[in-house]
Amino acid sequence: MSAFWNDLVSGATCLGVAFGAYQLLQARRGLREGFERTFVERCEGIIANIDLGGNS
C-alpha cells in the first residue's frame, strides 16, 4: 500500500475514534439529564403529596 493510502486510512481512523468519543460523551450527558429529570419529577410528586395541615 502506498504512503498516501496509509495516511488516508490513519486519518480516517483518527476521525472515527474522535467521533466515537464524542458520541459516548453525548450519550453520557443524555443519561445524566434523564436521571436528573426523573429525580426532580419524583421529588415534586412527593412534595405535592405532603399534607401541611392547613385545612383542618
C-alpha positions, 0 to 999 in steps of 0.5 A: 500500500502506498504512503498516501493510502496509509495516511488516508486510512490513519486519518480516517481512523483518527476521525472515527475514534474522535467521533466515537468519543464524542458520541459516548460523551453525548450519550453520557450527558443524555443519561445524566439529564434523564436521571436528573429529570426523573429525580426532580419529577419524583421529588415534586410528586412527593412534595405535592403529596405532603399534607401541611395541615392547613385545612383542618 
